[in-house]
Amino acid sequence: MLSGASTGRVNARYTGPMRLVHALLSASLCTAWAGGEGDPRLTPLLEQLSEEASVFGVNAPRIIAQERLLHRGQRTPAFRIKRLRNQSKDKPPEVKPEKDIIEREIISEYAFGTVKDAADSLREFRQPISVDGRPVRGAANARLTLARNVSSDDDRERKRMLEQFEKLGLVGAATDFGQMILLFSRPALPRFHFNYKAPGRLAGSAVSIVQWYQLDSEASARVFRGNDMTRVKMKGEIWFRDSDNRPIRITALIPIRENDRDVVHEAEIDYYRSTYGVMLPRVVRYKKTAGKELVVENYGFYSNYRMFKVEAEIKFTPAEEEGTEPPQKPGLEPAQEPKR
């Protein structure tokens, strides 16, 4: 793992005994990457990729959105234990199905921030608005609370937000894949091999598909089971739009062994260029399987992106209108270019 003055972390966090942490990356600059010398088609693509990663890293902490999460997966062990403890002693034990699966729809305000024990790593934070159609709090209140918490110097509220999804009894409901693009900051590129795969099409646009995989264990995924940690190399694809070389889809595949079974984590993130000039997630798909058994499957949909700034009070831009060009003079500053 790398850590530096300004880093991004792509993290899939689980509420059960095992959690998957994908990488700590530096966001400073460097000039070379593995696999780029032999194929001239890769050079402009990787240059654009690293530039978009840097712009994302600079601007993401002041961006907020609404997330619609469709979750299907196994309940956490802690949730099962709590449910059993709540049963009356006079009643026979509950007969549970072989696969204790839960399905939920969670609407949340969604933002990026850090915690002090990993101050150089971006995390996803949420304030739920509704769960399965039942209101939890108003959207405006949740948005203001979330913006205040991710901007605060106090870690307690941010850590509390990370624990909220655990109380819903979900495994893998909150996965930090939205910031996957930060894997490919310019200094991290030498730790990957890139290979041009094929042309293709996505959402009506011609694309170039590039395969990637990690070269060394230093930048690989860290898999935790209790206090034991194992490093696992990731691989996947990046889909670049031919018209502007921007990455509009990133996929990742993380295979591991768990309890003598083959476990696979799969992620697919679709990005678009927002009106703020930042490549932001539009759809995030995540699936974990153990052998042929589905452990968790998430679909996250993101909309109503806003930027905010903190002065005497928190101010938001209006929710962006998709499909428009970045404004010349928005209410807040457009995307900041990374310092060189």
Sequence and secondary structure as in RCSB ss.txt:
>XXXX:A:sequence
MLSGASTGRVNARYTGPMRLVHALLSASLCTAWAGGEGDPRLTPLLEQLSEEASVFGVNAPRIIAQERLLHRGQR
TPAFRIKRLRNQSKDKPPEVKPEKDIIEREIISEYAFGTVKDAADSLREFRQPISVDGRPVRGAANARLTLARNV
SSDDDRERKRMLEQFEKLGLVGAATDFGQMILLFSRPALPRFHFNYKAPGRLAGSAVSIVQWYQLDSEASARVFR
GNDMTRVKMKGEIWFRDSDNRPIRITALIPIRENDRDVVHEAEIDYYRSTYGVMLPRVVRYKKTAGKELVVENYG
FYSNYRMFKVEAEIKFTPAEEEGTEPPQKPGLEPAQEPKR
>XXXX:A:secstr
    SSEEEEEE  SSSEEEEEEEEE S     TT SS TTHHHHHHHHHHHHHHHHHHGGGEEEEEEEEEEEEB
 HHHHHHHHHTS TTS      SS EEEEEEEEEEEEEEETTEEEEEEEEEEEEEETTEE S HHHHHHHHHHHH
HSS SHHHHHHHHHGGGGTBSSSSEE TTGGGGG GGGGGGEEEEEEEEEEETTEEEEEEEEEE SGGGSEEEEE
TTEEEEE  EEEEEEETTT  EEEEEEEEEEEETTEEEEEEEEEEEEE TTS EEEEEEEEEEEETTEEEEEEEE
EEEEEEEEEESSSEEE     TT    SS SS        
